[in-house]
Amino acid sequence: MALKVLIVDDAVVDRQNLERIVSGAGHRVVCAESGEQAVASARSERPDLILMDVNMPDLDGFAATRQLKSDAATRDIPVVFVTGKNQKADIAWGRMLGARGYIGKPYSAEQILAQLAAA
């Protein structure tokens, strides 16, 4: 089954790389460049899964996820952090916010595909 995946990253290269992996596996991709766009896109697009960066200006991935999880319309959308912020405390915080997964950069296509398969 093809999923609709929201990819959130302020870095163009990272966004394009994730988009290539996800669309190459036959899934539909929606992209956002910021936490604000992520929240708006999640509400309007209703993705099956969100791949979320943490380090972004203004509203970071943790804050965006907190907003998504506090909104009845978006709280059930699984969030997987894909980020260079991968210390144990970051991973624990991501899980406390309700993230389903946490992938550190650099990542492999297999790690991304495993999260898609679990969605």
Summary of the structure (lengths in Angstrom):
residues: 119
radius of gyration: 12.6
end to end distance: 10.2
largest distance: 34.6
contacts: 382
relative contact order: 0.18
helix: 44%
strand: 19%
